[in-house]
Amino acid sequence: MSAGTRSLVAIEGLTVEVAGRVVLDQMHLTLAEGAAVGLIGPSGCGKTTTALAVLGHLRDGMRRRAGTVRVRGAEVFPPPTWLRGRTVAYVPQDPGHTLNPYQRVGAALLDSLTRLPPRRARRDAVVELLDRVGLPADPEFARRYPHQLSGGQQQRIALAMALSRSPALLILDEPTTGLDMVTKAGIVDELRRVHRSGTALLWISHDVETLARSVDRVVTMGGGRLTSGRHPTGHRRERAPQQPGSRETALLAAASSPTLHGAGPVLSVRGLTAGHPRTQPVLLDVDLDVAPGECVAVLGVSGTGKTTLARCLAGLHPPRSGALRLDGVLAPWDIRRRTRAQRAALQLVAQSPAEALHPRQTVRTALVRPLRLLRGVTDRERLQDEINRLLLTVRLAPSTPIASPRSSPAVSVKGCPSPGRWRPGPASSCATRARPRWTPTPSVTCSPCWRKPAGTWGSPCCSSPIASTWPPARTGWSWLPTATSSQLPILVAAGLRGIRIATR
């Protein structure tokens, strides 16, 4: 930072620990007024903890051992009243935690404004915010509740709420996760416009290519401290011009393969129609077959019903019509009416870890319960052996069973079916503990270094070859990952057999 540039954020010697383990180690970072800094690094290295520290907040169980964090020269521990909202706004990695489940979208956007506009202008204010983030600017959408939105739509609502107060600093924790390519491009363009208007950005991401085109400086974290910092041109990679959709067309061709023959489908859906009360259906007369050991990717832009499809199949969302068969046997849509064998045979890895893990339960409790209920494991020694096996399967440390999801990084909570975020976690353990035959995995949630050939995967957030560690490659289960078009390379590069594409 030059001598004449005013400092907006100054982190000096910040050390944070949890349960005796150092999360941030003598962290130093400065951010000037109006600057844009990208923060990259392996999962669990302290990126989100750094971002939250700027807000004067630490996760449960964490404590600041040393160092200071100042915003415009003022210490943020404890946070001053003027800090959050107008000065610093935050878009979290998991938007579900920021949205009130009992508040409609329009009301939430109005509450986020610094000053409530006159009654006649309120609708226009909501429409403007929705339009800025590429969401439908109509009354029907504004009356929806958060649970009636897709993960990508929730993320854009959280971004709109952050932008509504025109903050001096906007902290973005993977803001393009789970977005299709068209929506992602629109959001990135909007963030660039916000930056050009004078708002500073602290942008956390694994998508180095997007950062290289959007920020002034990229810094790398590792082991709780900065390891390097440079101009993003070093990360930039030029591409030859392509026609719209050409990349996706090539990938679809690479992924397509003949339908597997032999045994009948392990899962069969006929005439599935589903939606939310008093709205048009998002799924209309859907037919789907998944063969044993097959991986069927469901692609579509944000909000087209991918997660609704997965939740219907898992028995968590009642459809309006349709028939479901598991191994040829007619199964009820309501999970409460399914047999224990049917519940164990079909498991869901949710897009949001908050949907799968209880924040007040330890990971061990989350694993023990289904082992007892669905597999009948009651012996204490056998339970412990099975827990250890499951944690090793998804590459978690032995200390994980005593940790709670709230004290774990989101990537550790999320788990293995998100190949780009590579530290698999309890959520996928919770899905594998029942030994399912079929598993829907809503939203492959990251954009890793997909340009490398299959079998040589590696990035700041990857630690091993995807083809040997992602469960579909070695379990023989059937999988239905839902993804946006930008995430299709993850499925193609995995080298899984029997990949078919079902578009929405």
N, C-alpha and C positions, 0 to 999 in steps of 0.2 A: 504494500500500500504506500503510495506516495505521501510526502510530508503534508501536502495541501489537501489530502482527501480526508473527509470527516469519517470517523469510525462509527458504525451503527451497532455492531456487535463485537465484543472482545471477550474471548474465553482464554483465561490464563491459568495454567497449571491445574486444571480441573481433574480431580481423581474421585471416582465413584466406585463403590464396591457393594456387593450383595452376598450375604452369607460368607464373608471372608474372601470372596473372589473379586479381583479387580476387573471392573467393566471398562472404565476409562482410566488411563494412566498418564497423568501429567499432560492432559489435552490442551493444546493451544490452537486457537483459530480466530481470525479477524475477518470481518465482513464490512465493507464500506457502504455508505449510503448509495442506493441505486445499483449496487453490484449484483451479479448473479454467479453463485458458486455451486458447483456440482460436487456431491459427496458420494464416493463409491467405496466399495470394500466388501470382503466376504461377510456372509450372514453371521450375525452375532458379534460383530467387531465393535459395536457401540454407536452406529450411525443414528438410530432412532433415539437412543439415550442422549446423545449430543443435541439433537433437535429439541427434545423435551426440556433439556436443561436451559435452553434459551428462553423457554416459557416459564422458567422457575419451577419446574415440576420434575419429579423422579417417580418411577414406578414403585409399587408397593415392595417393601423389603430392601430397597436401595437407599444408600446414604452417601452424602457428600463428605469425603474425608479431608479434602484440601482443594484450594483453588477458588477462583472467582469467575462469575459470569456477569457481564455488564451490557446493558442495552442503553445506548445514548448516555453513557457514563454512569448510569444508576445500577446498583446491585439488584439482581432479580430474585435472590433468595433472602427473605420471602418475596413473592411477586408483588410489585406495586399495582394499584388499581387500574392504572392507565395502560398496563402492558398488553394484556390479551385482548385481541379484537381489533382495535384501531391501530395500535403500533405493530403488533406481531399477530399474524393469523396463521393457523395451522391446519393443513389437510392431512389427516392421518392415513396410515397404511390400510387400516380397516375402518371404513366409513360407518359401519354399523354401530360402532361405539359412540359416535357423535350425534346420531339422529335419534330424536325422541320417538319411540315406537308408537306413542299415543297421539302424536301431532302430525297433521297433514302437511304435505310438502309446501303448499302455499303459505300456511301459517308459520312454518319453520323459516322460510325465506324472509317473511316480513319481520319476524323476531330478530333476525340477524342484522337488519338494517340499523344504522346508528340512530336515525330518527324515523319514527313511523310516519309515512306520508299521509296526506289527507285521504279520506275514504274513497273519493272518486279516483285517486291516482294509485291506489294500492294494487289493483289488478295490473296496471301498466308496469309497476315496479317488479312484480313477480314475473310477468312476461319477459321483461328485459333481462332479468337474471337467468331465466331458463334458456333464453335464446343465446346468451353469452357462452353457455356450456353445451350447446347443441342438443337440448332436450325439447320435447313438444311444448309449445307455448299455448296450451289450451286449458280451459277450466277443468276438464275431466282429469287431466294429468295432475294438475295442482291439488286436486282433492284426494289423491292417493296417499296411503300411509307408506312408511319405509319398507314394510314387509311385502308390499305390492310392487316393489321396484327390483330390477336386477342389480347385481353387484356393481356393474359399470354405471348404472343410473344413480345408485346411491353415492358412488364416488364423485360423480359430477354435481350432485346436489351439495355435497360437502364442499366442493370447490366453489360453487356459486355462493354459498354462505360465507366462505372466507373472503371472496372478492367483493362482497357487498359493502364492506366497510372501508374499502380502499386503503389497506394497511401499508405501513412503511416497509414491512418485511413479510414475505409470504414463505412459510416453510412447507415444503411439499415432500411427503414421504411416499415415494413411488406413485405419483398421481396418474400415470397412464396404465397401471396394472389392470388387466382384464378388459381393456377397450379394444374394439376392432380398429383396423388400420385407418378407416375414414374418420371415425370419431377421434381417434388418437391424434391424427394430423390437425383436426380442428382445435382440440384442446391445447396442443403445443403451440399453434399459431396464436391462440388467445393469451397464453402465458407469455409469449414473446411480446405481444402488444402491451400487456401489463408491465413487463420489464421496461419497455421503451418509454412508458409513461412515467417512470421514475421509481417504481416499486422494486425493492431488493428481493432476490430469490435465494433461498437455501434449498437446493433440490437434491433429494436422496433418490438414487436409482441404480439399478443394475443395467439399464439400457444406455451403454456408453455412447452409442451412435447418436441417440437423441440428445443427450447432454452436450455432445461435441458441437451440435448445431444451435444450442440454446443458451449456453452459459458463457461467462467470461473466463472462468477458471475452474479446473477440475482438481480436487484433492482426493487422495486415496487414504483410507484408514485400514489399520491392521493391528490387532492386539491391543485395542483401546487407545491408540494414538495415531496421529498423522504420520504416514510413511513417505508421502511425496505430494507435490503440488505443481501443476504445470498448466500452460495454456491448452485449451481443448483441441487445438489443431493437431496435436500429436496423436489424438485418438481418432481423428476424422478419417473416414475411408470413402473415397469417391466411387460412385457406381455409374455404370453406363445407363443412359436413359431407357426406361421401359414403358411400354404401354400400360394403362391402368388395368390391373388384374392379371398381367402377364405372369408375374411371379407366382400368384396363387394358382393359375392354370397349370403351370409346370409342376408345382408341388402336388396338386390334385392328381395329375397323371402319375407322378412318382409313387404316391401313396396308394393308388387304387390297385386292387388285386382281386382275382376271382373269389366269389363267395365260397367259404369252406363247405365241403360236402361231407356226407357221412351221417352222423347223428343229427337228430332234429335240433331246432334252436333251443338254447338254454333259456332264452327270454323272447317272448313274442307279445307284441302290442297291436291291437286292431281298433281303429276308430277313436283314438284318444282325442278328446276335446276338453280343454281346461283353460281357466282364466281366474279372474278375481271377481268378487261380487259387484254387480252393477257396472261391469265394464265388458268390452268386447273380448272374446276369447283370444289368448295369445297362441294357443295350440288348437288347430282345427283339423279333425279327422286324420290324425297321425297314425301311420302303420310302420312298425319297426320289428325286425328280427335280428337277434344276435346269436351267432353260432358258438359252440364251445371253443374257448381259447381265442376268440376273435376280438379285435379292437375296432370299434366303430366310432369315429370322430364326428361329433355333431357341431357344425360350424354355423355361425350367424352373427350379425351385428348385435351390439348391446341392446337388450330389451326385447329380443324376438322369442324368448321362451325357452332358452336352453336349460337354465337352472330349474324352471318350472317343470320341464320334462323329467329331469333327474329327481326332483322332489316327489312328483307323482309316482314314479316307479318305486321310490323308496317308501312310499306309503305315508308321506308327510303333507301332501297337498291333495285334497279331494278333487278329482276331475268331474266334469259335468256328464261325460259319457265315455264309453270305451271298455275294452276287455284286456286283461293281463293274464298271461300264462307263464309259469315258471316250470321248466322241464316238462312242458306239455300239460300241466295241471292248472286249471283255472284258479287264480289267486285273487283275494279281495284287494281293493285299492287301499283300504284303511289298515295301517300297520297293526292296530289293536286287534284286528280280526284274523290276522295271519297266524299260522302255526309257528312254533318255535323253530322248526326246520326251515320254514320259509323266511322268517326274520333273519336267521343266521346265514341263509344262502345269498341274500341280497343286502349289501352294505353300501353306505353313502359316505364319501369324503367331501365335506361341504366346502364351498368356495371361501366362506368365512370361518375361521377357527372358533369364533364366538358361538356359532350355531352348533358346534360339536362338543365343546368342553365346558364344564361348569367352572366358573371362575373361583369358586370357593373350595373345590375339590382338588386333592393332590392328583398327580398323574397316575399314581398307583391305584387310587380308588377308581379312577376312570377306566383303568384296564381290568381290574378285578371283577367289577360288576357284570359285564357281559360274559366274561369267562365262566362265571358261576351260572348266570341265567340262560345263556345260549348254548354253552358246551358242557355244563354240568360239572365243572372242575371245582372241587371243594377242598381237596387236600392242600394244606398250607405249603408244603414243600413243592408240590407240583405247580401250584399257583405262582410261587416265586420263580421257579425254573421257566415257566411259560412267559412271565413278565420280562425276565432277562432276555429270553429268545426274541420276543417281539421288539424290545428296545434295540437289540443288536441288529435286527432286520432293518430297522429304519435309522440306524447309526446315531443313537442317542447315548449319552454318557450314563454310567451306573447311578449317578446322583439324581437323575431325572425323576424317578418314582416319588421322591419326597418334595419335588418342586410343584408349585401351582402354575397353571397357564398364565396367570397375570404377571408372574415374575420371569417368564420365558420370552425370548424374542419371538416375533410373530412367525418367522420362518420355521423355528423349531416346533412351534405349536401346529403349524399348518401340515407339514409332513411330505412324505415321499411322492405322492401323485402330482406334485408340482415340480417337474423335473428341473426347471430353471432355477428354483430356489433350493439350493441343494442340501441343506441340513434337514433330512427327513425328521418327522416328529410325531408326537402323541396322537394327533388326529388320524394319521394313517395307521398307527398301531391300533387305535380303537376300531378301525375298519377291518384290519387283518386278524384281530384277535378271535373273531367268530369263524374264521376259515370260510369266507364266502365263495360262492361259485361265480358270482357276477357283481361287479362294483361300478356304479356311476361316479365319476369324479368331476364335479362342476368346476370349470375354469382352470385350465393350466395357466398359472397366474404370473408368469414372468417371461421376459424376452432375453434369453441367454445368448451366448456366443454361438448362434446356430450356423454360422458360416463354416465351421470346422466339419470335416467329414465325420460320418457316424463312427463311433468307437474311439474318437479322439476328443471327446467333449471335455472342455475345461474352461473355466472363467473365474473371476474373483469370487463367484458364489458356487462354483462347482468343484468337487473334490475327487470325482471318479467317473469312469465311463458310464454313460447313461444306460447303454444296452445291457449291462450286466447288473445294474442295481435297481432299476425301476421295476417294480413287481410284475407288470405284464410280461416282461421278457423271460421270466423264469417260473411263474406260478402255474401257468396253464389256465388261469381264470379268464373270464370274459370281461371286457372293460368298455365303458362308454364315456370317454372323456369329452366334455364340452369345452369349446375353445373359440376364440375369435380368429379371424383369418391370419392375423399377425403371429399367432402361436402355432399354426400348422407345422412349421419346420421342426418343432420339438417332437411331434408325433412321427414325422417322416424320418428324422435322423435317428430315432430310437431303433429302427430296423425291426419293428414288430410285424409279425406275420398277420395276414388277413385284415389289413386296415381297409375299411371302406369309409366313404364320406357321405354323411347325411347333412345336407345344407338346409338352413332355415332362412 
